[in-house]
C-alpha cells in the first residue's frame, strides 16, 4: 500500500470512529498534534506499533484497514461468511452462475 493511501485510510477510519485528530493522538499516547501532523505530512509514516494502536482506537481490524476497498469491507465480509455456509454443490453452482453474469 502506498504511503498516501495509508495516510488517507487513517483519516477515514478516524472520522468514521468520530474521533478528532487530537483525541486520537492522546488515545494512542502521542502528543496532541501527532495525528494532525501525520495526516498533513504525506512523507511521515507511523511505526507498525503506532498503526496498530490507531486501528485499535478506531475499532478497525488490520484486515479491514488493508482490504482493497475499505468502504465495502463489511458487506463483502458478510457475503463471504454467508457463502461459506453453502454446502450444496448445486446451490454453489447457481450462485457462481449468478455472480458471473
C-alpha distances in whole Angstrom, upper triangle without the diagonal:
4,6,8,7,7,10,11,11,13,15,15,16,18,20,20,22,24,24,24,22,25,26,22,23,26,25,22,25,24,26,27,24,21,19,21,20,16,16,18,17,13,14,14,12,13,14,14,17,17,13,16,19,17,16,19,21,19,20,17,16,13,13,13,11,8,10,9,12,13,16,17,16,20,22,20,20,24,25,23,26,28,28,28,32,33,35,37,37,38,36,33,34,35,32,30,32,32,28,28,31
4,5,5,6,9,10,11,13,15,15,17,19,20,21,23,25,24,24,21,24,26,22,22,26,25,23,25,23,25,25,23,20,18,19,18,14,14,15,14,10,11,12,11,13,15,15,18,17,14,17,20,18,17,21,22,21,22,19,19,16,16,16,13,11,13,12,14,15,18,19,19,22,24,23,24,27,28,27,29,32,31,32,35,36,39,41,40,41,39,36,37,38,35,33,35,34,31,31,33
4,5,5,6,9,10,11,13,14,15,17,19,20,21,23,21,21,18,21,23,19,19,23,23,20,22,20,22,22,19,16,15,16,14,11,11,12,11,7,8,8,7,10,12,13,16,15,12,16,18,16,16,20,20,19,21,18,18,16,17,17,13,12,15,14,16,16,18,21,20,23,26,25,25,28,29,29,31,33,33,34,37,39,41,43,43,44,42,39,40,41,37,36,38,37,33,34,36
4,5,5,6,9,10,11,12,14,15,17,18,20,21,20,20,17,20,22,19,19,23,23,21,23,21,22,22,19,17,14,14,14,11,9,10,10,6,8,10,9,12,15,16,19,17,14,18,19,16,17,21,21,19,21,19,19,17,18,17,14,13,15,14,15,15,17,20,20,23,25,24,25,28,29,29,31,34,34,34,37,39,42,44,43,44,42,39,40,40,37,36,38,36,33,33,35
4,5,5,6,9,10,10,12,14,15,16,18,20,19,19,17,21,22,19,19,23,23,21,23,22,23,23,20,18,15,16,16,12,11,13,13,10,12,12,11,13,15,15,18,16,13,16,18,15,15,19,19,17,19,16,17,15,15,14,11,10,12,11,11,11,13,16,16,19,21,20,21,24,25,25,27,30,30,31,34,35,38,40,40,41,38,35,37,37,33,32,34,33,29,30,32
4,6,5,6,9,10,11,12,14,15,16,18,18,18,16,19,20,16,17,20,19,17,20,19,20,20,18,15,13,14,14,10,10,12,12,9,11,11,8,10,12,12,14,13,10,13,14,12,12,15,16,14,16,14,14,12,13,12,9,9,11,12,12,11,14,17,16,19,21,21,21,24,25,25,27,29,30,30,33,35,38,40,40,41,39,36,37,38,34,33,36,34,31,32,33
4,5,5,6,9,10,11,13,14,15,17,15,15,13,16,17,14,14,18,18,16,18,17,18,17,15,12,10,11,11,7,6,9,9,7,9,9,8,9,12,13,15,13,10,13,14,11,12,16,16,14,17,15,16,14,16,15,11,12,14,15,15,13,15,18,18,21,23,23,23,26,28,28,29,32,33,33,36,38,41,43,43,44,42,39,40,41,37,36,38,37,33,34,36
4,5,5,6,9,10,11,12,14,15,15,15,13,17,18,15,16,20,19,18,21,19,20,19,17,15,12,12,13,10,7,10,11,9,12,12,12,13,16,16,18,16,13,16,16,13,13,17,16,14,17,14,16,15,16,14,11,12,14,13,13,11,13,16,16,19,21,21,22,25,26,26,28,30,31,32,35,36,39,42,41,42,40,37,39,39,35,34,36,35,31,32,33
4,5,5,6,8,10,10,12,14,14,15,13,17,17,14,16,19,18,17,20,19,20,20,18,16,12,14,15,12,10,13,14,12,15,14,12,12,15,15,16,14,11,13,14,11,10,14,14,11,13,11,12,12,13,10,7,9,11,11,10,8,10,13,13,15,18,18,18,21,23,23,24,27,28,28,31,33,36,38,39,40,37,34,36,36,32,32,34,32,29,30,32
4,5,5,6,9,10,11,12,11,12,10,13,14,11,12,15,14,13,16,15,17,16,15,12,9,11,12,9,8,11,13,12,14,13,11,10,13,13,14,11,9,11,11,8,8,12,11,9,12,10,12,12,14,12,8,11,13,14,14,11,13,16,15,17,20,20,20,23,25,25,26,29,30,30,33,35,38,41,41,42,39,37,39,39,35,35,37,36,32,34,35
4,6,5,6,8,10,11,10,10,8,12,13,11,12,15,15,15,18,16,17,15,14,12,9,9,11,9,7,10,12,12,15,14,13,13,16,16,17,14,12,14,14,10,11,14,13,10,13,12,15,15,17,14,11,14,16,16,15,12,13,17,17,18,21,22,22,24,26,27,28,30,32,32,35,37,40,42,43,44,41,39,40,40,36,36,38,36,33,35,36
4,5,5,6,9,10,10,11,11,15,15,13,15,18,17,17,20,19,20,19,17,16,12,13,15,13,10,13,16,15,18,17,16,16,18,18,19,16,14,15,15,12,11,14,13,10,12,11,14,14,15,12,10,12,13,14,12,9,9,13,13,15,17,18,19,21,23,24,25,27,29,29,32,34,37,39,40,41,37,35,37,37,33,33,35,33,30,31,33
4,5,5,6,9,9,11,11,14,13,11,13,16,14,14,18,18,19,18,17,16,12,14,16,14,12,16,18,17,19,18,16,15,17,16,17,14,12,13,12,9,8,11,10,6,8,7,11,12,13,10,8,12,13,14,13,9,10,13,12,13,16,18,17,19,22,22,23,26,27,28,30,32,35,38,39,40,36,34,37,36,32,33,35,33,30,32,33
4,5,5,6,5,7,7,11,10,7,10,13,12,12,15,15,16,15,14,13,9,11,14,12,11,14,16,16,19,17,16,14,17,17,17,14,12,13,12,8,9,11,9,6,9,10,13,14,16,14,12,15,16,18,16,13,13,17,16,17,20,21,21,23,25,26,26,29,31,31,33,36,39,41,42,43,40,38,40,40,36,36,39,37,34,36,37
4,5,5,6,7,9,12,11,10,13,15,14,16,19,18,19,16,16,15,12,12,16,14,12,15,18,18,21,19,19,18,21,21,20,17,16,17,16,12,12,14,12,9,12,12,16,17,18,15,14,17,18,19,17,13,13,16,17,17,19,21,21,23,25,27,27,29,31,32,34,36,39,42,43,43,40,38,40,40,36,36,38,36,33,35,36
4,5,8,10,12,15,14,12,15,17,16,17,20,20,21,19,19,18,15,16,19,17,15,18,21,20,23,22,21,19,22,21,21,18,16,17,16,13,12,13,11,8,10,10,13,16,16,13,12,16,16,17,15,11,10,14,14,13,16,18,18,19,22,23,24,26,28,29,30,33,36,38,39,40,37,35,37,36,33,33,36,33,30,33,34
4,6,9,11,13,11,10,13,15,13,14,17,18,19,17,18,17,14,16,19,17,16,19,21,21,24,22,21,19,21,20,19,17,15,15,14,11,10,11,8,5,7,9,13,15,17,14,13,17,18,20,17,14,13,16,16,15,18,20,19,20,23,24,24,26,29,29,31,33,37,39,40,41,38,37,39,38,35,35,38,35,33,35,36
4,7,10,12,10,10,13,14,13,15,18,18,19,16,17,17,14,15,18,17,16,18,21,22,25,23,22,20,23,23,22,19,17,18,16,13,13,14,11,9,11,13,17,19,20,17,16,20,21,22,20,17,16,19,19,18,21,23,23,24,27,28,28,30,32,33,34,37,40,43,44,45,41,40,42,41,37,38,41,38,35,38,39
4,6,8,6,6,10,11,10,12,15,15,15,13,13,13,11,12,15,15,14,16,19,20,23,20,20,18,20,20,19,16,15,16,14,11,12,13,9,8,11,13,17,18,21,18,17,20,22,23,21,18,18,21,20,20,23,25,25,26,29,30,30,32,34,35,36,39,42,45,46,47,44,42,44,44,40,41,43,41,38,40,41
4,5,5,6,8,10,10,12,14,14,13,10,10,11,9,9,13,13,12,14,17,19,21,19,19,17,20,21,20,17,16,18,15,12,14,15,12,11,15,16,20,21,23,21,19,22,24,25,23,20,20,23,23,23,26,28,28,29,32,33,33,35,37,38,40,42,45,48,49,50,47,45,47,47,43,43,46,43,40,42,43
4,6,5,6,9,10,11,13,11,11,8,7,8,5,6,9,9,9,11,14,15,18,15,15,14,17,19,18,14,14,16,14,11,13,15,12,11,15,16,19,20,23,20,18,21,23,24,23,20,20,24,24,24,27,29,28,30,33,33,34,36,38,38,40,43,46,49,49,51,47,45,48,47,43,44,46,44,41,43,44
4,6,5,6,9,10,11,9,8,5,6,8,7,7,10,11,12,13,16,18,20,17,17,16,18,20,18,15,16,17,14,12,15,16,13,13,17,18,21,22,25,23,21,24,26,28,27,23,24,27,27,27,30,32,31,33,36,36,36,39,41,41,43,46,49,52,52,54,50,48,51,50,47,47,49,47,44,46,47
4,5,5,6,9,10,10,10,7,9,10,9,10,13,14,14,16,18,20,22,19,19,17,19,20,18,15,15,16,13,11,14,14,10,11,14,16,20,21,24,22,20,23,25,27,26,23,23,26,25,25,29,30,29,31,34,34,34,37,39,39,41,44,46,49,51,52,49,47,49,49,45,46,48,46,43,45,47
4,5,5,6,9,9,10,8,10,9,7,10,12,12,12,15,17,18,20,17,16,13,15,16,14,11,12,13,10,7,10,11,7,8,12,13,16,17,20,19,16,20,22,24,23,20,21,24,23,23,26,28,27,28,31,32,31,34,36,36,38,41,44,47,48,49,46,44,46,46,42,43,45,43,40,42,44
4,6,5,6,5,6,5,7,6,5,8,10,10,11,14,15,17,18,15,14,12,14,15,13,10,11,13,10,8,12,13,10,11,15,16,18,19,22,21,18,21,24,26,25,22,23,27,25,26,29,30,29,31,34,34,34,37,39,39,41,44,46,49,50,52,49,47,49,49,45,45,48,46,43,45,46
4,5,5,5,6,6,9,9,9,12,13,14,15,17,19,21,22,18,18,15,16,17,15,12,14,15,11,11,14,13,10,13,16,18,20,21,24,23,21,24,26,29,28,25,26,29,28,28,31,32,31,33,36,36,36,39,41,40,42,45,48,51,52,54,50,48,51,51,47,47,50,48,45,47,49
4,6,8,10,9,12,11,11,14,15,15,16,19,20,22,23,19,18,15,16,16,13,11,12,12,9,8,11,10,7,10,12,15,17,18,22,21,19,22,24,27,26,23,24,27,25,25,29,30,28,30,33,33,32,35,37,37,39,42,44,48,49,50,47,45,48,48,44,45,48,46,43,45,47
4,6,9,10,12,10,10,13,14,13,15,18,19,20,20,17,15,12,12,13,10,7,9,9,6,7,10,9,7,10,13,14,16,16,20,19,17,20,23,25,25,22,24,26,24,25,29,29,28,30,33,32,32,35,37,36,38,41,44,47,48,50,47,45,47,48,44,44,47,45,42,44,46
4,7,9,11,10,11,14,15,14,17,19,19,21,21,18,16,13,13,14,11,9,12,12,9,10,13,13,11,14,16,18,19,20,23,23,21,23,26,29,29,26,27,30,28,29,32,33,31,34,37,36,36,39,41,40,42,45,47,50,51,53,50,48,51,51,48,48,51,49,46,48,50
4,6,8,6,8,11,11,11,14,16,16,18,18,15,14,11,12,14,12,9,12,13,10,11,14,14,13,15,18,19,21,20,24,24,21,23,26,28,28,25,27,30,29,29,33,34,32,35,38,37,37,40,42,41,43,46,49,52,53,55,52,49,52,52,48,48,51,49,46,48,50
4,6,6,9,10,10,12,14,15,16,18,19,15,15,13,15,17,16,12,15,17,14,14,17,18,15,17,21,22,24,24,27,26,23,26,29,31,30,28,29,32,31,32,35,36,35,37,40,40,40,43,45,44,46,49,52,55,56,57,54,52,55,55,51,51,54,52,49,50,52
4,6,8,8,10,12,13,14,15,18,19,16,17,15,17,19,18,14,16,18,15,14,17,18,15,16,20,21,24,24,27,26,23,26,29,30,30,27,28,31,30,31,34,35,34,37,39,39,40,42,44,44,46,49,52,55,55,57,54,52,54,54,50,50,53,51,48,50,51
4,6,5,6,9,10,11,12,15,16,13,14,13,16,19,18,14,16,18,16,14,18,19,16,17,21,22,24,24,27,26,22,25,28,29,28,26,27,30,29,31,34,35,34,36,39,39,40,42,44,44,46,49,52,55,55,57,53,51,53,53,49,49,52,50,47,48,50
4,6,5,6,9,10,10,13,14,10,11,10,12,15,14,11,12,15,13,11,15,16,14,15,19,19,21,21,24,23,20,22,25,26,26,23,25,28,27,29,32,32,32,34,37,37,37,40,42,41,44,46,49,52,52,54,51,49,51,51,47,47,49,48,44,46,48
4,5,5,6,8,10,12,13,10,11,9,13,15,14,10,11,14,12,9,13,15,12,13,16,16,19,18,21,20,17,19,22,23,23,20,21,25,24,25,28,29,29,31,33,33,34,37,38,38,41,43,46,49,49,51,48,46,48,48,44,44,46,44,41,43,44
4,5,5,6,8,11,13,11,12,12,16,18,18,14,14,17,16,13,16,18,16,15,19,19,22,21,24,22,19,21,24,25,24,21,22,26,26,27,30,31,31,33,35,36,36,39,41,41,43,46,49,51,52,53,50,47,49,49,45,45,47,46,42,44,45
4,6,5,6,9,10,8,10,11,14,17,17,14,14,18,16,14,17,20,18,18,21,21,23,22,25,24,20,22,25,25,25,23,24,28,27,29,32,32,32,35,37,37,38,41,42,42,45,47,50,53,53,54,51,49,51,51,47,46,49,47,44,45,46
4,6,5,7,8,6,7,8,11,14,15,11,11,15,14,12,14,17,16,16,19,18,20,19,21,20,17,18,21,22,22,20,21,25,24,26,29,29,29,32,34,34,35,38,39,39,42,44,47,49,49,51,48,45,47,47,44,43,45,44,40,42,43
4,6,7,10,8,9,10,14,16,17,14,13,16,16,13,15,18,16,15,19,18,20,19,21,19,16,17,20,20,20,18,19,23,22,24,27,27,28,30,32,32,34,36,37,38,41,43,46,48,48,49,46,44,46,46,42,41,43,42,38,39,41
4,6,9,9,11,13,16,19,20,17,16,20,19,16,19,21,20,19,22,21,23,22,25,23,19,21,23,23,22,21,22,26,26,28,30,31,31,34,36,36,37,40,41,41,44,46,49,51,51,52,49,47,49,48,45,44,46,44,41,42,43
4,5,6,9,11,15,18,19,16,16,19,19,17,19,22,21,20,24,23,24,23,25,24,20,21,23,23,23,22,24,27,27,29,32,32,32,35,37,37,38,41,42,42,45,47,50,52,52,53,50,48,49,49,46,45,47,45,42,42,44
4,6,8,11,14,17,19,16,15,19,19,17,19,22,21,20,23,22,23,21,23,22,18,18,21,20,21,20,22,25,25,27,30,29,30,33,34,34,36,39,39,40,43,44,47,49,49,50,48,45,46,46,43,42,44,42,39,39,41
4,7,10,13,16,18,16,15,19,20,18,20,23,23,22,25,23,24,22,24,23,19,19,22,22,23,22,24,27,27,30,32,31,32,35,36,36,38,40,41,41,44,46,48,51,50,52,49,46,48,48,45,43,45,44,41,41,43
4,7,10,13,15,12,12,16,17,15,17,20,20,20,23,21,22,20,22,22,18,18,22,22,23,22,24,27,26,29,32,31,31,34,36,35,37,40,40,40,43,45,48,50,50,52,49,46,48,48,45,44,46,45,41,42,44
4,7,9,11,9,9,13,14,12,14,17,18,18,20,18,19,16,19,19,15,15,19,20,21,19,22,25,24,26,29,28,28,31,33,32,33,37,37,37,40,42,44,47,47,49,46,43,45,46,42,41,44,42,39,40,42
4,6,8,6,6,9,10,9,12,14,14,15,17,16,17,14,18,18,14,15,19,20,21,19,22,25,23,25,28,28,27,30,32,31,32,35,36,36,38,41,43,46,46,48,46,43,45,45,42,41,44,43,39,40,42
4,5,5,6,9,10,10,12,14,15,16,18,17,16,14,17,18,15,15,19,21,23,21,24,26,24,26,29,29,27,31,33,31,32,35,36,35,38,41,43,46,46,48,46,43,45,46,42,41,44,43,40,41,43
4,5,5,6,9,10,11,12,14,15,16,15,14,11,14,16,13,13,17,19,21,19,22,24,22,24,27,26,25,28,30,28,29,32,33,32,35,37,39,42,42,45,42,39,42,43,39,38,41,41,37,38,41
4,5,5,6,9,10,11,12,14,15,14,14,12,16,17,15,16,19,22,23,21,24,26,23,24,28,27,26,29,31,29,30,33,34,33,35,38,40,43,44,46,44,41,43,44,41,40,44,43,39,41,43
4,5,5,6,9,10,10,12,14,14,14,13,16,17,14,15,19,21,22,20,22,25,22,24,27,27,26,29,31,30,30,34,35,34,36,39,41,45,45,47,44,42,44,45,41,41,44,43,39,41,43
4,5,5,6,9,10,11,12,11,11,9,13,13,10,12,15,18,18,16,19,21,19,20,24,24,22,25,28,26,27,30,31,31,33,36,38,41,42,44,41,38,41,41,38,37,40,39,36,37,39
4,5,5,6,9,10,10,9,9,8,12,12,10,12,15,18,19,16,19,21,18,19,23,23,21,24,26,25,25,29,30,29,31,34,36,39,40,42,40,37,40,40,37,36,40,38,35,37,39
4,5,5,6,9,10,10,11,11,14,15,13,15,18,21,21,18,21,23,20,21,25,25,23,25,28,27,27,30,32,31,33,36,39,42,43,45,42,40,42,43,39,39,42,41,38,40,42
4,5,5,6,9,8,10,10,14,13,11,13,16,19,19,16,18,20,18,19,23,23,22,24,27,26,26,30,31,31,33,36,38,41,42,44,41,39,41,41,38,38,41,39,36,38,40
4,6,5,6,5,6,7,10,10,8,11,13,16,16,13,15,17,15,16,19,20,18,20,23,23,23,26,27,27,29,32,35,38,38,40,37,35,38,38,34,34,37,36,32,34,37
4,5,5,6,7,9,12,12,11,14,16,19,19,16,18,19,17,17,21,21,19,21,24,24,23,26,28,27,29,32,35,38,39,41,38,36,39,39,35,36,39,37,34,37,39
4,6,8,10,12,15,14,13,16,18,21,20,17,18,21,18,18,22,23,21,23,26,26,25,28,31,30,32,35,37,41,42,43,40,38,41,41,38,38,41,39,36,39,40
4,5,9,11,14,12,10,14,16,18,17,14,15,17,15,15,19,20,19,20,23,24,23,26,28,28,30,33,36,38,40,41,38,36,39,38,35,35,38,36,33,35,37
4,7,10,12,10,10,14,15,18,17,13,14,16,14,13,17,18,16,18,21,21,20,23,25,25,26,30,32,35,37,38,35,33,36,36,32,33,36,34,31,34,36
4,7,8,6,7,10,11,14,14,10,12,13,11,11,15,15,14,16,19,18,18,21,23,23,25,28,30,33,34,36,33,31,34,34,30,30,33,31,28,31,33
4,5,5,6,9,10,14,14,11,13,14,11,11,15,14,12,15,18,17,16,20,21,20,23,26,28,31,32,34,31,29,32,32,28,28,32,30,27,30,32
4,5,5,6,8,12,13,11,14,15,12,13,16,15,14,17,19,17,18,21,22,21,24,27,29,32,32,35,32,29,32,33,29,29,32,31,27,29,32
4,6,5,6,10,11,9,13,12,9,11,14,12,10,14,16,14,15,18,19,18,21,23,26,29,29,31,28,26,28,29,25,25,28,27,24,26,28
4,6,5,9,9,6,9,9,6,8,11,10,9,12,15,14,15,18,19,19,21,24,26,29,30,31,28,26,28,28,25,25,28,26,23,25,27
4,6,9,9,6,10,11,9,11,14,14,13,16,18,17,18,21,22,22,25,27,30,33,33,34,32,29,31,32,28,27,30,29,26,27,29
4,6,8,7,11,12,10,13,15,14,13,17,18,17,19,22,22,22,25,27,29,32,32,33,31,28,30,31,27,26,29,28,24,26,28
4,5,5,9,9,7,10,12,10,10,14,15,14,16,19,19,19,22,24,26,29,28,30,27,25,26,27,23,22,25,24,21,22,24
4,6,9,9,8,12,13,11,12,16,16,15,18,20,20,21,24,25,28,30,29,30,28,25,26,26,23,22,24,23,19,20,22
4,5,6,6,10,11,9,11,14,14,15,17,19,19,21,24,25,28,30,29,30,27,25,26,26,22,22,24,22,19,20,22
4,5,5,8,10,10,11,14,15,15,17,19,20,21,24,25,28,31,31,32,29,26,28,28,24,24,26,24,21,23,24
4,6,8,9,10,11,13,14,16,17,19,20,22,24,25,29,31,31,31,28,26,28,27,24,24,26,23,20,22,23
4,6,6,6,8,10,11,12,14,16,16,18,21,22,25,27,27,28,24,23,24,24,20,20,22,20,17,19,20
4,6,5,6,9,10,10,12,14,15,16,19,20,24,26,26,27,24,22,24,24,20,20,23,21,18,20,22
4,6,5,6,9,10,11,12,14,15,17,19,23,25,26,27,23,22,24,24,20,21,23,21,18,21,23
4,5,5,6,9,10,11,12,14,16,17,21,23,24,24,21,19,21,20,17,18,20,18,15,18,20
4,5,5,6,9,10,11,12,15,16,19,21,21,22,19,17,19,19,15,15,18,16,13,16,18
4,5,5,6,9,10,11,13,15,18,21,21,23,19,17,20,20,16,17,20,19,16,19,21
4,5,5,6,9,10,11,13,17,19,20,21,18,16,19,19,15,17,20,18,16,19,21
4,5,5,6,9,10,11,15,17,17,18,15,13,16,15,11,13,16,14,12,15,17
4,5,5,6,9,10,13,16,16,18,15,12,15,16,12,13,16,15,13,16,18
4,5,5,7,9,12,15,17,18,15,14,17,17,14,15,19,18,16,19,21
4,5,5,7,11,13,15,16,12,11,15,14,11,14,17,15,14,18,20
4,5,5,9,11,12,13,10,8,12,12,9,10,14,13,12,15,17
4,6,8,11,12,14,12,10,13,15,12,13,17,16,15,18,21
4,6,9,12,14,11,10,14,15,13,14,18,17,17,20,22
4,6,8,10,7,7,10,11,10,12,15,15,15,17,20
4,6,9,8,7,11,12,12,13,16,17,17,19,22
4,6,5,6,9,10,11,13,14,16,17,18,21
4,5,5,6,9,10,11,12,14,15,16,19
4,5,5,6,9,10,10,12,14,15,17
4,5,5,6,9,10,10,12,14,16
4,5,5,6,9,10,10,12,15
4,5,5,6,9,10,10,13
4,5,5,6,9,10,11
4,5,5,6,9,10
4,5,5,6,9
4,6,5,7
4,6,6
4,6
4
